[in-house]
Amino acid sequence: MSACAVIPARNEVRTIRAVVHGALACVDQVVVIDDGSDDGTSEALDGLPAHIIRHPQSGGKAAALASGFQQALILGADWVVTLDGDGQHDPADIPRLLEAARACPGHLVLGARLRQRHRQPGIRKFANRFADFWISWASGQRVPDSQTGFRVYPRGLIESVQPSTARRHGFVFETAMLIDGARRGFPCVAVAIDSVYNDDARPSYFKPGKDVWEIFWFVWWRILLRALYLPGLWRMLTRPTRHYPDRHREGRVDTA
């Protein structure tokens, strides 16, 4: 069974080559979506065996992911790994996420930023936890990091959940994949990863105010359409987060 990495990138010339090089060592195919970059992002990948899709103008992360998903399915991928092109996600963690995907078929695997959370900026931490609560309710499961872009999607989820990129733009698209995926029988399982925030990193495209507000209204509407979805709230409050055990942390087997 094959795995394909999908990497949206907009003006990531400083980091994209290292990210793609690392991903190529872990998956069968890599698809990079150059989302209207004007800094030479695509040219930085010269000589690497990656599939590059160029959007002449930036359409946002939703449009980039949709293009990448379509190409990954054409390439025959059974699992699609998504990660950012800015270096925030370590490609060396891909095998751990794929291990969870193989052990938990039919699950959306989340690379949850649970380690070193003290490094996360305060406003981002508040925004993420606010989103986690509402998305957990709407999806009927406890989600420890709903805003992570480091994920493994099973092919069946991508084929059955196809949010409109016109209506589900930006980060709402990933939220729709999580909520609608869970409601169609693709719950999530979390794999703990480090929180990486480099001092010299470019400003994040995630806007804690605007994006969380848009996510909130999308999620709240999903809850209202289910008459407050009280069964989902009950499951979220009474069932623990499903974590895939980290057996290789610090070079040792975790027997817990």
N, C-alpha and C positions, 0 to 999 in steps of 0.2 A: 504494500500500500504506500502511496507516494504522498509527499508533503511539499507544499509550495509556500514560500514566503512572499507576502505582499507588503510593499514598503511605500507609503505615500511620502513624497518629498517636495518641498517648496523652498528653494534657496538654501540648500543644505550642502553646499560645495565643500565645506570644511570637514564634514563628518560622513557623508554618504558612502564614500568608497570603503572606509573601514567597516561600516555597518553591513554593506552588501558582501564584502569579502568574508566577514564572520558568518553571515547567514548561509552563504554558499557551502560552507564546511558542514552545515547541519541539515540541509534540506536538498531535495532533488532539483528544484527549480526556484528561481527568484524573479519576481516581477517588481519593477520599480515604476511608479507613476510620477513622472515629473510634472507637477501641477503648476505650470506657467512660470517656472523658474527663469530668472534673468541673470543668474550668477555663474552659469557653467556647470550646474548640477549634473546634467546628463553627460557632458564631456568628461567629467571626473571619473566616469565609469568605463572609459575606453579600455578595451582589452579584457574586461570581465564578462563571463558568459551569463549575463543577466538579460532578461526581456525588459525593454524600456518602452513605456507608453508615454508619449508627450501630449499634454494638454496645452494648446497654444495660449490659453488664458487660465488663470486660477479659477477652478470651479468649487474649491473647498474640499475638505476631507471626505465628505460623503460621496461626492462625484469621483474622487480618486479611488476610494475603496471599492465603489461599484465597478469601476473599470478594471481594477485589479482582480476582484472576485470573478468577473466574467472571463478574464484571461486565464486565471488559475483553473477554472472548470474546463476550459478548452484544452488546457494542458493535461487534463486527467487527474488533477489533485484529489486525493481522498481527504486530506486535511489542509486547511489554509491558515498559515501563521501570519498574523499581522503585527508589525512593530514599526516604530517611528524612525525616521531617517536622521534625527538630530543626536543620536547617541544616548538618549535617555534609557533605552532598553538594551541590555547586553545580549548580543546574539548567542553567547556561550550558554545562556539559560534555555535556549530553544530545545535541546534534547530533554530537559526536565519537563517542559510543557508537553512535548510529544509523548513522553513516557506516560504522563497522566491521561493524554488523549487515547492512547492505546488501552490503558487499564480501565478507562471509563468511557466506553463507546457511547455515542449519542449525547455527549455532554459538551458544552462550551467551556473551554479551559481558560481561566483568567490568571494572568500573571499579576498577582495582587501585591502591591507595594506595602508589605507589612513589616519589613525589616528596616531599621534605621529611620522610622517615621519622624523622628525628631528633626531630621534634615529637611522635611517638607515645609515650605513657607506657610505661615499661619493662616493666611486667607485661603490658600489652596486647600489646606487641611480641613478648614471649616466647610468650604464649598463641597469638597468631596464627600464628607460625612453627611452633609445635608442631602446631597443627591443619593447617597447610599441608602438612606432611610426610605425615601419615596420609591426608589427603583426596586428595593427589596419588597416593599408592599405590593407594588404593581405586578411584580413577577412571581410573587408567592414563594419566595425563598430569601434566605439571608445572604446578601451580596457584600463581601468585605471591601471591594474596590471596584465600584461600578464604572469609574472613569478611566480605568487602565486601557490603553490601546494595544497592550501586549497580550494577544489572545490566540487560541487555536480553535478555529471553527470547523466542525465536521461538515463534509460536503452536503449532507442532507439538510442541515440548517440553512445553508446559503441557498439551496435550491427551493426551499419551502418558504423562506422569509426574505422578501425582496422589497424593502421600503422604498418609496418614491424619493429620489434625490432632490426633486423639486420642492417637496413638502418637508422631507426629513433631512434638512441640510445640516452641515457642520457636525457637531458632536451628538446631535439628536439621533442621527442615523445609527450610531453604535448603541445608543440606548434602546432604540427600536429593535435592533437585532437581539439584544439581551432579553427584553421583556417579551416580545412576540415569540422568540425562540423558546423561552421557558413555557409559555402557554401552549406551544405546539409540541411539547414533549422533549425539549432540549434544555434541561437544567444546567446550572453552572457548577463547576468544581474549581477551587482555588489552589494555586501553587504560589507559595511565598517567594517573592523576589525582593531585591534591595531597592530602596528609594534613591535614585541617582539624580542629583541636581548639581551640575557643574557650575562653578562660579563664572566661567566665561561663556556659558551657553547663551544662544540667542533668546530673546524674549519668547515666552510660550504663546502659541496661537490660541490657547484656551483662555477665555476671558471669564474669570470667576463670577462677575456680575451678570453680564449679558448671556453667556452660555448656560449658566446654571438656571437663570430665569426661563430660558427657552426650554430647557430640559424639564424643569418643574411643571410648566404648563402642559407639555406633551404627556408627562407621566400622570398628572392629575386628571387629564381628560381620559386617559386609559382607565384610571380607577373609577371615574364617574360612569363610564360606559358599562362597567360591571356592577353598577349599584353599590359603589364603595368597595367592592371586592373584599368583603369581610373574610372569606376563606383564605385569601392570599395574605391578609394582615395576620390572621391566626397562625398560619404556617410560618410566616416570617418571625413572629414573636416566640414561637414554641419550639422550633426546630433549629439545631445548631448549623453553623456554616459547614459546608462540606469541603474539607481540605484534603488534598492528596498528600500523603506523608512525604516529607523531605528526607530521603534516605542517604543523601550524599553530602549533606551540609558539613563544611569544615573537614571534608575528606574522610568522614567516618559514616558507618551505617547507623541510622537512627532506629532504635528498637522500640521506641515509644509507640 
